[in-house]
Amino acid sequence: MLRLFVMLVIVGVSRSSLRTNHVILDVGKLSNNTKHLLMDKCRQGKHQLLITGAAGFIGFHAALKFANQFDVVGVDNFNAYYPVSLKLARANVLHEHGIHVLRADITDFALLSELFQLCTFTHVLHLAAQAGVRYALRDPFSYIRSNIQGTVTLLEVMKINHPIPILVYASSSSVYGNSQIIPFSEFDRADSPASLYAATKRSQELITKTYCSIFGMSATGLRFFTVYGPWGRPDMAIMSFTRKLLKNETLLIFIGPENKSLSRDFTYIDDIVDGIQASVFTASHSQPYQHRIFNLGNSKVVDVAYMVRILERLTGKKARSRFVPRSVSGEVLLTKADISLASIQLGYSPSTNIEDGLARFYSWYQDFFLFKGVNVKTEMSKYVPD
Ligand SMILES: NC(=O)c1ccc[n+]([C@@H]2O[C@H](COP(=O)([O-])OP(=O)(O)OC[C@H]3O[C@@H](n4cnc5c(N)ncnc54)[C@H](O)[C@@H]3O)[C@@H](O)[C@H]2O)c1
């Protein structure tokens, strides 16, 4: 009884906050209003695309990109891993573009099944996940739940549809661990993950491939390399360092052996979305099944210290930095993508360098936080990334 009361209170609070933000809210069951809305939406005759994690950073940009080609329906559980107000702000923008984001958890088999009955999804873009490497030290089970249980639930719902929708899903460069073979190629082994996050992402690839081979599905896994840009994630270094620089706070910079700075293959969001789009349009129901994996990176290595110098120039602030050994964080030393396979098969050709990409990110950051993101700003002021 007490549990039910607590649930009603939580749902009541989140219901009102979500309503004021125009996000569709259904917890546990689709309401009649939502059903009608979805039926209208899914009757518009276009191909129908379900995006999981649509209120997330990449899901938001992908939803906007696909809005002209598909009837897009989004689901997201709006969890509080980072400020929910940022996810709501993204969902509001999607709403303004006619894209509805349903509050649903991908581990909810009944709700997903109902959704698949209302809409005839031709494609699914599966981006929902517990992201981040360091948070696994605090909440390991969130990775198992969203990345493994959530993926299996989605696959279980998808497999009973005829035809089974084409699936494109997010994997990660982290599956390569601390591989010494640089750049990372899809043909390399990926069986020594350096974090629980990476282990769940690699498991997701293997589980999805298994479903493809048993049920004749088409799926494409995309190994994204450190994605950044406008509407990005506050738990990631670029946004977190920008906030700290502006507040004159100390930046914690992970270092490896011999005090070497970590390096990343930073990839601008528009390039990633182009790669996602090409994956969706080149996927097919080939026999007996299709399972593809592509690296989506920029293929240039950028030292984190250099990234900080660009941010210093953009913000006009001098960084105060504290260097900490990466130790048990699960952060790898270096990432660099071999993108030749994506280039040949998808026509993937990233075009944004780190200087231009960071300038665009910072321009959004100033505009959003100074003029529009009042709620987010308040929530962000209390947020401390792991
Ligand atoms: N951003 C990167 O640099 C990067 C790099 C490699 C891989 N990826 C992968 O790309 C995908 C998208 O990443 P992102 O950067 O947009 O992250 P994000 O955290 O902004 O987006 C993920 C979204 O999924 C939602 N979600 C999580 N668990 C869910 C569940 N059980 N049910 C429904 N929704 C759930 C979250 O609320 C969030 O809005 C993820 O799968 C991530 O692992 C991202």
The ligand as a Tripos MOL2 file, in Angstrom:
@<TRIPOS>MOLECULE
LIG
   44    48     1     0     0
SMALL
NO_CHARGES

@<TRIPOS>ATOM
      1 N1         27.6690   10.4810  -26.8630 N.am      1 LIG1
      2 C1         28.7080    9.6800  -27.1040 C.2       1 LIG1
      3 O1         29.8690   10.1310  -27.1790 O.2       1 LIG1
      4 C2         28.4970    8.2100  -27.3270 C.ar      1 LIG1
      5 C3         29.6260    7.4510  -27.6550 C.ar      1 LIG1
      6 C4         29.4520    6.0770  -27.8630 C.ar      1 LIG1
      7 C5         28.2060    5.5120  -27.7680 C.ar      1 LIG1
      8 N2         27.1310    6.2720  -27.4250 N.ar      1 LIG1
      9 C6         25.8310    5.6060  -27.3400 C.3       1 LIG1
     10 O2         24.8970    6.3430  -28.1100 O.3       1 LIG1
     11 C7         23.6050    6.2700  -27.5090 C.3       1 LIG1
     12 C8         23.0670    7.6670  -27.2830 C.3       1 LIG1
     13 O3         23.9860    8.3520  -26.4410 O.3       1 LIG1
     14 P1         23.7630    9.8450  -25.9630 P.3       1 LIG1
     15 O4         25.1010   10.4700  -25.9120 O.co2     1 LIG1
     16 O5         22.6680   10.4680  -26.7370 O.co2     1 LIG1
     17 O6         23.3130    9.5660  -24.4670 O.3       1 LIG1
     18 P2         22.0880   10.1790  -23.6320 P.3       1 LIG1
     19 O7         22.2630    9.6850  -22.2390 O.co2     1 LIG1
     20 O8         21.9950   11.6330  -23.8570 O.co2     1 LIG1
     21 O9         20.8460    9.4750  -24.3130 O.3       1 LIG1
     22 C9         20.3450    8.2130  -23.9220 C.3       1 LIG1
     23 C10        18.8660    8.3750  -23.5810 C.3       1 LIG1
     24 O10        18.3360    7.0900  -23.2680 O.3       1 LIG1
     25 C11        17.4190    7.2270  -22.2060 C.3       1 LIG1
     26 N3         17.3260    5.9380  -21.5160 N.ar      1 LIG1
     27 C12        18.2720    5.3300  -20.7570 C.ar      1 LIG1
     28 N4         17.8010    4.1540  -20.2800 N.ar      1 LIG1
     29 C13        16.5550    4.0220  -20.7810 C.ar      1 LIG1
     30 C14        15.5360    3.0250  -20.6430 C.ar      1 LIG1
     31 N5         15.7250    1.9340  -19.8840 N.pl3     1 LIG1
     32 N6         14.3440    3.2050  -21.2770 N.ar      1 LIG1
     33 C15        14.1290    4.3110  -22.0260 C.ar      1 LIG1
     34 N7         15.0430    5.2990  -22.1710 N.ar      1 LIG1
     35 C16        16.2370    5.1410  -21.5610 C.ar      1 LIG1
     36 C17        18.0020    8.3220  -21.3240 C.3       1 LIG1
     37 O11        17.0100    8.9740  -20.5440 O.3       1 LIG1
     38 C18        18.6440    9.2660  -22.3460 C.3       1 LIG1
     39 O12        17.7870   10.3420  -22.6650 O.3       1 LIG1
     40 C19        23.7860    5.4520  -26.2490 C.3       1 LIG1
     41 O13        23.4450    4.1160  -26.5490 O.3       1 LIG1
     42 C20        25.2600    5.5600  -25.9410 C.3       1 LIG1
     43 O14        25.7210    4.4400  -25.2250 O.3       1 LIG1
     44 C21        27.2480    7.6050  -27.2150 C.ar      1 LIG1
@<TRIPOS>BOND
     1     1     2 1
     2     2     3 2
     3     2     4 1
     4     4     5 ar
     5     4    44 ar
     6     5     6 ar
     7     6     7 ar
     8     7     8 ar
     9     8     9 1
    10     8    44 ar
    11     9    10 1
    12     9    42 1
    13    10    11 1
    14    11    12 1
    15    11    40 1
    16    12    13 1
    17    13    14 1
    18    14    15 2
    19    14    16 1
    20    14    17 1
    21    17    18 1
    22    18    19 2
    23    18    20 1
    24    18    21 1
    25    21    22 1
    26    22    23 1
    27    23    24 1
    28    23    38 1
    29    24    25 1
    30    25    26 1
    31    25    36 1
    32    26    27 ar
    33    26    35 ar
    34    27    28 ar
    35    28    29 ar
    36    29    30 ar
    37    29    35 ar
    38    30    31 1
    39    30    32 ar
    40    32    33 ar
    41    33    34 ar
    42    34    35 ar
    43    36    37 1
    44    36    38 1
    45    38    39 1
    46    40    41 1
    47    40    42 1
    48    42    43 1
@<TRIPOS>SUBSTRUCTURE
     1 LIG1         1 GROUP 0 **** ****
